[in-house]
Amino acid sequence: MSQKSRLLNQLNSARSFSNKLLKDFETPASWTHQLHQGGNHALWFAGHMGTTDNFMLSLVRPDLCEANDQYGTLFGLGSQPSEDPSSYPSVESVLRFMADRRKKLLQALKEMSDEQLAQATPDGAPEFMPDNASVFETAVWHEGLHSGQISLIRRSLGFDPIV
């Protein structure tokens, strides 16, 4: 299996699992339920995944990146989740953003050659993303890290385990 095929498979698997985790969240209170004050919640997770994919696009395909200052403030690195649902755009719009940004990230990967995957990331990219392939690898483990948080939130709300 090629590097690109493995990356596509992992990105799709991670997102499929995340989408399964999010299916049971139905009320505004469940979407913003926190395990502790200031903790991440399901709505923040969805926005953060979209914002992160958008950042990844800024490194590998800036032409596919979509500027969204509101989402950057609400869901970007260093943002502080709020338990108040009215602090956020609608769940539907956040989920659309999350799905759209992943669709564009997958498009970027599909269109890259092996040589492009091996190219260095632009100046200013985090040190742990030295080349374009590592950007996609980071997207996989980053989503896994946060989906673990959503799994715990699900259990605290009494939702059945996914696995």
BAFIFI-103201 format. One record per residue: x, y, z of N, C-alpha, C, O in turn. Coordinates in steps of 0.001 Angstrom, whole numbers, plus 500000, padded with zeros to 6 digits. Layout:
     n_xx     n_yy     n_zz    ca_xx    ca_yy    ca_zz     c_xx     c_yy     c_zz     o_xx     o_yy     o_zz
        X        Y        Z        X        Y        Z        X        Y        Z        X        Y        Z
...
END
This chain:
     n_xx     n_yy     n_zz    ca_xx    ca_yy    ca_zz     c_xx     c_yy     c_zz     o_xx     o_yy     o_zz
   500854   498822   500000   500000   500000   500000   500899   501240   500000   501890   501295   500728
   500557   502201   499204   501363   503415   499102   501153   504316   500327   500180   504177   501069
   502082   505226   500505   501972   506188   501611   500666   506986   501499   499969   507185   502494
   500346   507435   500298   499124   508210   500097   497888   507380   500454   496972   507881   501107
   497861   506125   500030   496720   505253   500343   496571   505048   501847   495460   505070   502375
   497706   504845   502541   497653   504676   504001   497122   505942   504664   496279   505873   505558
   497613   507088   504230   497155   508354   504818   495671   508579   504571   494940   508977   505478
   495227   508328   503354   493794   508473   503049   492954   507539   503916   491925   507942   504458
   493399   506295   504041   492684   505317   504856   492607   505768   506313   491543   505695   506928
   493715   506229   506864   493743   506656   508261   492903   507904   508493   492182   507986   509487
   492986   508874   507590   492162   510091   507728   490675   509749   507671   489883   510274   508454
   490301   508873   506746   488892   508476   506639   488447   507660   507843   487327   507833   508322
   489306   506774   508341   488951   505961   509514   488783   506824   510755   487832   506652   511517
   489712   507755   510955   489613   508645   512120   488322   509452   512072   487637   509580   513087
   487982   509995   510910   486768   510812   510807   485510   509972   510925   484518   510419   511501
   485535   508770   510390   484384   507885   510522   484105   507595   511994   482953   507627   512427
   485150   507313   512758   484991   507055   514185   484474   508304   514895   483572   508209   515728
   485024   509456   514582   484559   510709   515201   483085   510942   514915   482327   511323   515808
   482679   510716   513676   481270   510914   513321   480356   509965   514095   479251   510346   514481
   480809   508738   514321   480022   507795   515133   479906   508305   516573   478844   508207   517187
   480999   508846   517102   480973   509384   518462   479971   510525   518592   479324   510668   519630
   479841   511324   517564   479000   512524   517628   477514   512250   517394   476686   513112   517687
   477158   511087   516882   475766   510806   516497   474750   510963   517630   473620   511380   517378
   475121   510642   518861   474159   510664   519962   473957   512045   520581   473037   512236   521375
   474797   512995   520230   474630   514348   520769   473466   515002   520040   473516   515201   518826
   472414   515337   520789   471209   515867   520145   470750   517191   520735   470167   518010   520024
   470994   517416   521995   470507   518642   522630   471643   519649   522768   472811   519263   522810
   471310   520938   522838   472360   521938   523064   473177   521639   524320   474393   521826   524334
   472504   521174   525370   473214   520871   526617   474195   519713   526434   475280   519731   527016
   473834   518713   525640   474767   517597   525435   475957   518036   524574   477087   517610   524813
   475705   518877   523586   476790   519347   522722   477826   520170   523482   478993   520200   523091
   477424   520828   524546   478374   521671   525288   478655   521135   526699   479159   521861   527556
   478324   519861   526929   478599   519227   528223   480106   519080   528413   480810   518584   527534
   480585   519519   529569   482013   519442   529896   482216   518523   531100   481392   518492   532015
   483309   517783   531089   483638   516933   532235   484115   517758   533416   483996   517337   534567
   484651   518925   533131   485112   519858   534167   485058   521257   533574   485026   521414   532353
   485048   522254   534411   484960   523635   533938   486118   523930   532989   487281   523683   533309
   485781   524459   531823   486785   524795   530820   487197   523637   529934   488010   523807   529025
   486640   522449   530192   487008   521277   529403   486417   521310   528002   485425   521991   527743
   487040   520566   527115   486527   520465   525751   485178   519754   525755   484899   518922   526618
   484358   520095   524784   483062   519435   524622   482870   519065   523160   483705   519398   522319
   481778   518379   522854   481556   517845   521511   481479   518943   520452   482024   518780   519361
   480819   520044   520752   480713   521110   519753   482074   521751   519512   482424   522059   518373
   482844   521955   520581   484194   522494   520414   485034   521530   519583   485777   521957   518700
   484920   520237   519862   485652   519219   519105   485366   519338   517612   486289   519363   516798
   484083   519411   517255   483711   519493   515835   484314   520742   515194   484884   520669   514105
   484191   521870   515858   484768   523101   515319   486282   523049   515277   486901   523566   514347
   486878   522427   516278   488333   522332   516341   488875   521435   515235   489924   521726   514662
   488175   520354   514932   488619   519478   513842   488568   520231   512512   489490   520122   511704
   487507   520989   512283   487422   521783   511056   488498   522850   510992   489120   523055   509950
   488714   523526   512106   489729   524579   512164   491124   523994   511970   491962   524594   511298
   491373   522831   512552   492667   522181   512402   492895   521740   510960   493973   521958   510407
   491891   521124   510351   492031   520732   508943   492290   521962   508081   493077   521906   507136
   491633   523067   508402   491840   524298   507654   493281   524791   507818   493895   525253   506856
   493817   524693   509038   495213   525067   509260   496144   524158   508462   497110   524623   507857
   495849   522862   508465   496671   521923   507706   496668   522297   506220   497696   522215   505548
   495504   522707   505723   495419   523146   504331   496277   524379   504074   496851   524521   502994
   496367   525265   505050   497187   526466   504872   498657   526104   504668   499413   526887   504092
   499063   524935   505130   500440   524491   504968   500671   523788   503633   501698   523990   502986
   499703   522957   503225   499920   522118   502039   499221   522623   500780   499692   522377   499670
   498109   523323   500942   497348   523846   499803   496614   525121   500219   495397   525098   500402
   497332   526223   500370   496701   527468   500822   495511   527901   499969   494619   528596   500456
   495493   527498   498707   494378   527863   497830   493071   527197   498255   491996   527664   497880
   493144   526121   499026   491937   525438   499515   491555   525859   500934   490522   525443   501458
   492388   526676   501541   492152   527155   502904   491032   528204   502877   490918   528975   501924
   490224   528225   503909   489101   529163   504003   489243   529993   505265   489126   529471   506374
   489493   531276   505101   489625   532158   506267   488297   532211   507016   487249   532463   506420
   488349   531972   508330   487159   532056   509165   487612   532479   510561   487870   531645   511428
   487701   533778   510754   488209   534309   512023   487334   533912   513203   487848   533637   514287
   486015   533878   513005   485119   533503   514098   485433   532083   514579   485538   531842   515782
   485582   531151   513645   485867   529775   514020   487260   529665   514631   487465   528891   515566
   488214   530427   514116   489553   530415   514695   489532   530838   516151   490210   530242   516987
   488750   531872   516455   488635   532360   517830   487927   531347   518727   488348   531113   519860
   486855   530751   518218   486059   529820   519021   486700   528443   519177   486564   527806   520222
   487399   527988   518137   487818   526589   518103   489315   526379   517878   489781   525240   517907
   490062   527425   517660   491477   527288   517342   492328   526972   518559   491840   526898   519687
   493604   526789   518298   494580   526511   519348   494502   527585   520420   494559   528779   520123
   494371   527150   521672   494316   528084   522791   492928   528614   523109   492763   529360   524075
   491915   528243   522311   490557   528710   522604   490038   528021   523862   490445   526904   524182
   489154   528685   524558   488587   528150   525793   487114   527798   525571   486293   528694   525376
   486768   526508   525599   485385   526110   525388   484447   526704   526439   484795   526809   527615
   483270   527082   525996   482232   527612   526873   481101   526599   526973   480787   525912   526000
   480489   526506   528152   479349   525598   528304   478054   526227   527790   477012   525571   527790
   478102   527467   527359   476926   528189   526882   476729   527955   525387   477511   528467   524586
   475698   527190   524984   475468   526907   523566   475277   528171   522725   475584   528167   521532
   474781   529240   523322   474548   530463   522547   475847   531179   522180   475830   532146   521418
   476961   530712   522714   478272   531285   522376   478774   530808   521017   479792   531294   520524
   478063   529859   520412   478543   529189   519210   477562   529317   518052   476372   529557   518256
   478078   529152   516823   477178   529003   515674   476360   527727   515847   476616   526946   516763
   475391   527514   514985   474559   526316   515097   475397   525052   514933   476419   525043   514246
   474936   523996   515579   475607   522697   515471   475720   522301   514000   476766   521828   513558
   474651   522496   513256   474642   522108   511843   475730   522826   511056   476406   522215   510229
   475903   524116   511309   476920   524856   510549   478327   524429   510958   479225   524381   510118
   478529   524118   512240   479843   523662   512684   480150   522288   512076   481274   522042   511638
   479164   521400   512049   479366   520083   511450   479619   520182   509943   480427   519428   509400
   478938   521100   509274   479192   521321   507844   480626   521794   507609   481302   521328   506692
   481084   522731   508454   482453   523232   508352   483450   522094   508561   484421   521961   507815
   483202   521284   509574   484072   520142   509864   484146   519207   508654   485235   518790   508260
   483009   518883   508073   482966   517966   506925   483613   518595   505688   484349   517924   504964
   483345   519856   505449   483894   520533   504277   485409   520638   504335   486095   520410   503339
   485925   520985   505507   487377   521119   505634   488069   519768   505463   489158   519708   504892
   487451   518671   505952   488046   517346   505751   487979   516964   504277   488923   516387   503737
   486873   517284   503633   486744   516999   502197   487870   517688   501428   488471   517083   500541
   488158   518933   501757   489228   519680   501078   490603   519115   501428   491487   519069   500572
   490792   518686   502676   492072   518098   503067   492311   516794   502304   493425   516532   501851
   491277   515990   502166   491394   514752   501392   491669   515054   499922   492466   514366   499283
   491020   516065   499394   491270   516490   498015   492738   516870   497836   493386   516463   496872
   493246   517649   498773   494647   518069   498691   495570   516853   498670   496501   516791   497867
   495313   515896   499545   496147   514702   499603   496047   513906   498309   497067   513479   497768
   494844   513702   497809   494660   512923   496579   495399   513541   495399   495877   512829   494515
   495491   514853   495388   496110   515549   494258   497628   515683   494388   498275   516182   493468
   498207   515252   495502   499643   515389   495703   500396   514169   495168   499943   513032   495299
   501540   514433   494571   502436   513362   494131   503308   512937   495314   503352   513613   496342
   503994   511816   495152   504927   511375   496186   505996   512435   496433   506410   512656   497571
   506432   513079   495377   507444   514132   495507   506899   515307   496316   507615   515882   497137
   505647   515663   496089   505042   516765   496846   504863   516386   498313   505029   517232   499192
   504532   515144   498585   504403   514697   499974   505734   514800   500711   505761   515056   501915
   506824   514603   499998   508157   514652   500609   508699   516077   500745   509720   516279   501402
   508045   517057   500146   508538   518436   500211   508401   519000   501618   507485   518659   502366
   509346   519877   501952   509330   520540   503263   508111   521449   503379   507660   522042   502399
   507597   521542   504582   506504   522478   504847   507066   523905   504841   508273   524100   504985
   506192   524892   504676   506672   526273   504619   507237   526753   505952   506950   526184   507005
   508035   527794   505888   508560   528417   507107   507408   528750   508036   506349   529196   507594
   507619   528531   509315   506591   528817   510305   505750   527613   510678   504993   527670   511648
   505864   526515   509928   505128   525295   510278   505716   524725   511569   506913   524873   511813
   504902   524081   512396   505432   523460   513611   506561   522483   513283   506548   521842   512233
   507526   522376   514180   508691   521511   513965   508307   520053   513748   509005   519333   513034
   507204   519604   514356   506809   518200   514218   506111   517917   512889   505650   516801   512649
   506035   518934   512026   505512   518752   510670   506571   519231   509672   506402   520272   509037
   507661   518470   509537   508752   518928   508680   508471   518818   507176   509065   519538   506373
   507557   517907   506805   507234   517756   505384   505727   517599   505231   505000   517442   506212
   505273   517644   503984   503830   517608   503733   503175   516321   504229   502060   516362   504749
   503842   515187   504080   503248   513925   504556   502994   513978   506059   501988   513454   506538
   503897   514608   506802   503733   514676   508259   502537   515537   508660   501997   515367   509753
   502122   516443   507805   500922   517243   508080   499705   516326   508151   498880   516450   509057
   499597   515416   507202   498463   514489   507177   498549   513479   508323   497529   513118   508911
   499753   513027   508638   499934   512135   509787   499487   512823   511073   498838   512207   511918
   499830   514078   511216   499441   514836   512408   497927   514953   512505   497362   514851   513594
   497275   515166   511380   495806   515266   511392   495183   513993   511961   494166   514058   512652
   495781   512843   511676   495249   511571   512167   495406   511471   513677   494422   511246   514382
   496629   511633   514188   496812   511448   515640   496139   512554   516432   495678   512319   517549
   496075   513759   515873   495415   514860   516571   493927   514556   516756   493368   514794   517827
   493299   514038   515724   491879   513686   515844   491681   512561   516850   490720   512578   517619
   492577   511589   516849   492490   510496   517812   492600   510982   519245   491887   510503   520126
   493486   511927   519475   493652   512500   520809   492333   513109   521304   491889   512838   522419
   491726   513927   520463   490492   514596   520881   489274   513673   520857   488338   513879   521630
   489264   512669   519995   488110   511763   519991   488060   510958   521289   486983   510555   521729
   489211   510726   521897   489229   510086   523214   488501   510919   524253   487818   510376   525121
   488644   512238   524169   487924   513130   525081   486418   513017   524850   485637   513003   525802
   486018   512937   523590   484587   512837   523268   484028   511502   523756   482879   511428   524190
   484830   510462   523686   484401   509160   524189   484074   509240   525683   483068   508690   526130
   484916   509919   526443   484659   510087   527881   483408   510931   528139   482623   510621   529035
   483226   511974   527369   482036   512822   527529   480780   512000   527240   479788   512096   527963
   480830   511197   526184   479690   510330   525844   479316   509444   527028   478143   509333   527386
   480319   508817   527629   480047   507907   528746   479479   508659   529940   478606   508145   530640
   479971   509882   530179   479474   510659   531315   478011   511058   531110   477291   511303   532078
   477574   511123   529853   476176   511434   529537   475302   510191   529477   474097   510287   529246
   475908   509017   529685   475140   507772   529681   474958   507141   528313   474196   506184   528175
   475647   507659   527290   475547   507060   525961   476258   505703   525947   477243   505495   526656
   475742   504793   525132   476367   503481   524994   477731   503606   524344   477949   504504   523530
   478657   502716   524692   479967   502750   524033   479814   502443   522527   478890   501747   522106
   480736   502978   521754   480730   502737   520299   481269   501347   519994   480772   500667   519096
   482281   500926   520735   482910   499628   520461   482525   498630   521516   482954   497478   521462
END
